[in-house]
Amino acid sequence: MKTVLCYGDSLTWGYSADKLERHPFEDRWPSVLARALGEGGTVIAEGLNGRTTAYDDHMADCDRNGARILPTILHSHDPIDLVILLLGSNDMKPAICGTAFGAAQGMSRLVELIRHHAWSFEDHEAPEILIVAPPPLCETANAAFAAMFAGGTEQSPMLATLYADLADESGCGFFDAGSVARTTPLDGVHLDAENTRALGRGLEPVVRVMLGL
């Protein structure tokens, strides 16, 4: 049995822009991936609304800095065979970072943390890493989200290329979520139920190869 850790933000948590609540458990992409893998893998969903790659959100009611929390999460679920990193959308907020380049730097920091983590079991190999570029932000009539993510529709399409280059340089797997899923114009950021399910299905063959299933 292989263990997969899905480390992400509201796209992993399953935020629904149309209902302003959480997608049903069975619709969230980690759940879809788990069903697709069957008995071959255990999938752990670690999603947090607003989580960044490695940047502080001083307006948040909890710690949204993905780099600061990641080591604790890794210890919580050790041993792990594969870590899927799906972050970067919140880095597009001008108040957080505002550039795709900055998000790629943050993603690089997460890869370093996993590679140099003090794992609990010496006889278990360090996990593989799959970097996933989030679907690009789209235009929205939602004034609050449009202001919060100002410039994101220009910057976010660059994430796939930057993340692919990082994956190649660091020996990680790569998947472009934008190849199978689209953000909803309701807020320009999140995925509707159909698209979050599509992401889970799209990840299955990549995950199977990386786990040797």
C-alpha positions as CSV (number, residue, x, y, z in Angstrom):
1,M,0.0,0.0,0.0
2,K,1.4,3.4,-1.1
3,T,0.7,6.6,0.7
4,V,0.1,9.9,-1.2
5,L,0.0,13.3,0.5
6,C,-1.9,16.0,-1.3
7,Y,-0.6,19.3,0.0
8,G,-2.6,22.3,-1.3
9,D,-4.9,25.2,-0.8
10,S,-8.7,25.6,-1.3
11,L,-8.5,23.7,-4.6
12,T,-7.5,20.7,-2.5
13,W,-9.8,21.5,0.4
14,G,-12.6,21.6,-2.1
15,Y,-14.1,25.1,-2.0
16,S,-17.3,25.5,-4.0
17,A,-17.7,29.0,-5.5
18,D,-21.3,28.4,-6.5
19,K,-22.6,27.2,-3.2
20,L,-20.1,29.1,-1.0
21,E,-19.3,25.9,0.9
22,R,-17.2,22.8,0.5
23,H,-17.7,20.3,-2.3
24,P,-19.1,17.0,-1.2
25,F,-16.3,14.6,-0.1
26,E,-16.7,12.4,-3.2
27,D,-16.2,15.3,-5.6
28,R,-12.9,16.6,-4.2
29,W,-10.0,15.7,-6.4
30,P,-8.0,13.8,-3.7
31,S,-11.1,11.6,-3.2
32,V,-11.5,11.0,-6.9
33,L,-7.8,10.0,-7.1
34,A,-8.2,7.7,-4.1
35,R,-11.1,5.8,-5.8
36,A,-9.1,5.6,-9.0
37,L,-6.1,4.1,-7.3
38,G,-8.2,1.6,-5.4
39,E,-6.4,-0.6,-2.9
40,G,-3.1,0.4,-4.4
41,G,-2.9,3.7,-2.5
42,T,-4.0,5.7,0.5
43,V,-4.6,9.4,-0.4
44,I,-4.3,12.0,2.4
45,A,-5.9,15.4,1.6
46,E,-4.1,18.3,3.3
47,G,-5.8,21.4,1.9
48,L,-6.2,24.8,3.5
49,N,-8.0,27.8,2.1
50,G,-5.6,30.6,1.4
51,R,-2.4,28.5,1.7
52,T,0.6,30.0,-0.1
53,T,3.8,28.3,-1.2
54,A,6.0,30.1,1.2
55,Y,4.5,33.5,2.0
56,D,2.8,35.0,5.0
57,D,-0.7,36.3,4.9
58,H,-0.9,38.8,7.8
59,M,-4.7,39.1,7.5
60,A,-5.3,35.4,8.0
61,D,-6.8,33.8,11.0
62,C,-4.4,30.9,10.9
63,D,-0.9,30.2,9.5
64,R,-1.2,30.1,5.7
65,N,2.5,29.9,5.0
66,G,2.9,26.5,3.3
67,A,6.7,26.3,3.9
68,R,6.4,26.9,7.6
69,I,3.7,24.2,8.1
70,L,5.0,21.6,5.7
71,P,7.6,19.9,8.0
72,T,4.9,19.4,10.7
73,I,2.6,17.8,8.1
74,L,5.3,15.5,6.8
75,H,6.0,14.3,10.3
76,S,2.3,13.8,10.9
77,H,1.9,11.4,8.0
78,D,5.3,9.8,7.8
79,P,6.1,7.4,6.0
80,I,5.0,8.9,2.7
81,D,5.6,7.6,-0.8
82,L,4.5,10.6,-2.9
83,V,3.9,14.2,-2.1
84,I,1.7,16.1,-4.5
85,L,2.2,19.9,-4.3
86,L,-0.7,22.0,-5.7
87,L,-0.1,25.6,-4.6
88,G,0.5,28.9,-6.2
89,S,-2.9,30.4,-6.8
90,N,-2.9,32.4,-3.6
91,D,0.6,33.7,-4.3
92,M,-1.0,35.6,-7.2
93,K,-2.6,38.0,-4.7
94,P,-0.6,41.3,-4.9
95,A,-0.7,41.6,-1.1
96,I,1.0,38.2,-0.8
97,C,3.4,38.0,-3.7
98,G,1.8,38.8,-7.0
99,T,4.1,37.1,-9.5
100,A,4.5,33.7,-11.0
101,F,8.2,33.9,-10.5
102,G,7.7,34.4,-6.8
103,A,5.4,31.4,-6.6
104,A,8.0,29.3,-8.4
105,Q,10.6,30.3,-5.9
106,G,8.2,29.3,-3.1
107,M,7.5,26.0,-4.8
108,S,11.3,25.4,-5.0
109,R,11.5,26.0,-1.2
110,L,8.8,23.3,-0.6
111,V,10.8,20.8,-2.7
112,E,13.9,21.6,-0.6
113,L,12.0,21.0,2.6
114,I,10.8,17.6,1.5
115,R,14.2,16.6,0.2
116,H,16.0,17.6,3.4
117,H,13.3,16.5,5.9
118,A,14.3,14.6,8.9
119,W,12.3,11.5,8.2
120,S,11.4,9.2,11.0
121,F,12.2,5.8,9.4
122,E,15.7,5.3,7.9
123,D,14.6,2.2,6.1
124,H,11.9,4.1,4.1
125,E,13.0,6.0,1.0
126,A,12.2,9.7,0.8
127,P,9.0,10.3,-1.1
128,E,8.7,11.2,-4.8
129,I,7.4,14.7,-5.5
130,L,4.8,15.7,-8.0
131,I,4.6,19.5,-8.7
132,V,1.2,20.5,-10.0
133,A,0.6,23.9,-11.7
134,P,-2.9,25.2,-10.7
135,P,-5.3,26.1,-13.5
136,P,-4.8,29.7,-14.6
137,L,-7.1,32.3,-13.0
138,C,-9.8,33.6,-15.3
139,E,-11.8,36.9,-15.6
140,T,-14.6,37.3,-13.1
141,A,-17.4,39.8,-12.4
142,N,-16.9,39.1,-8.7
143,A,-15.5,42.5,-7.6
144,A,-14.0,41.2,-4.4
145,F,-12.1,38.4,-6.0
146,A,-11.1,40.5,-9.0
147,A,-9.5,43.0,-6.6
148,M,-8.0,40.4,-4.4
149,F,-6.3,38.7,-7.3
150,A,-5.6,41.8,-9.4
151,G,-3.0,40.9,-12.1
152,G,-3.5,37.2,-11.5
153,T,-5.0,36.5,-15.0
154,E,-1.8,37.8,-16.5
155,Q,0.6,36.1,-14.1
156,S,-1.0,32.7,-13.4
157,P,-0.7,31.3,-16.9
158,M,3.1,31.5,-16.5
159,L,3.0,29.0,-13.6
160,A,2.9,25.9,-15.7
161,T,6.1,26.7,-17.6
162,L,8.0,27.8,-14.5
163,Y,6.8,24.8,-12.5
164,A,7.7,22.4,-15.4
165,D,11.2,23.9,-15.5
166,L,11.6,23.6,-11.7
167,A,10.4,19.9,-11.9
168,D,12.9,19.2,-14.6
169,E,15.8,20.8,-12.7
170,S,14.9,19.2,-9.4
171,G,14.0,15.7,-10.6
172,C,10.3,16.0,-9.7
173,G,7.2,14.9,-11.6
174,F,5.1,17.6,-13.2
175,F,1.4,17.9,-14.1
176,D,-0.4,20.9,-15.6
177,A,-3.8,21.0,-14.0
178,G,-4.9,23.5,-16.6
179,S,-4.7,20.7,-19.2
180,V,-7.8,19.0,-17.7
181,A,-9.5,21.7,-15.5
182,R,-10.7,25.3,-15.8
183,T,-11.4,27.8,-13.0
184,T,-14.9,29.1,-12.7
185,P,-15.8,32.6,-13.7
186,L,-18.0,32.8,-10.6
187,D,-14.8,34.0,-8.7
188,G,-12.0,33.4,-11.2
189,V,-10.0,31.1,-8.9
190,H,-11.8,27.9,-7.8
191,L,-13.0,24.8,-9.5
192,D,-16.6,23.6,-9.9
193,A,-17.5,20.0,-9.1
194,E,-17.0,18.8,-12.6
195,N,-13.5,20.3,-12.9
196,T,-12.2,19.2,-9.5
197,R,-13.3,15.6,-10.4
198,A,-11.5,16.0,-13.8
199,L,-8.4,17.0,-12.0
200,G,-8.5,13.8,-9.9
201,R,-9.0,11.7,-12.9
202,G,-6.2,13.5,-14.8
203,L,-3.7,12.9,-12.1
204,E,-4.3,9.1,-11.8
205,P,-2.0,7.9,-14.6
206,V,0.8,10.2,-13.5
207,V,0.5,9.1,-9.9
208,R,0.4,5.4,-10.9
209,V,3.6,5.7,-12.9
210,M,5.4,7.6,-10.0
211,L,4.3,5.0,-7.5
212,G,5.0,2.0,-9.7
213,L,1.4,0.8,-9.6
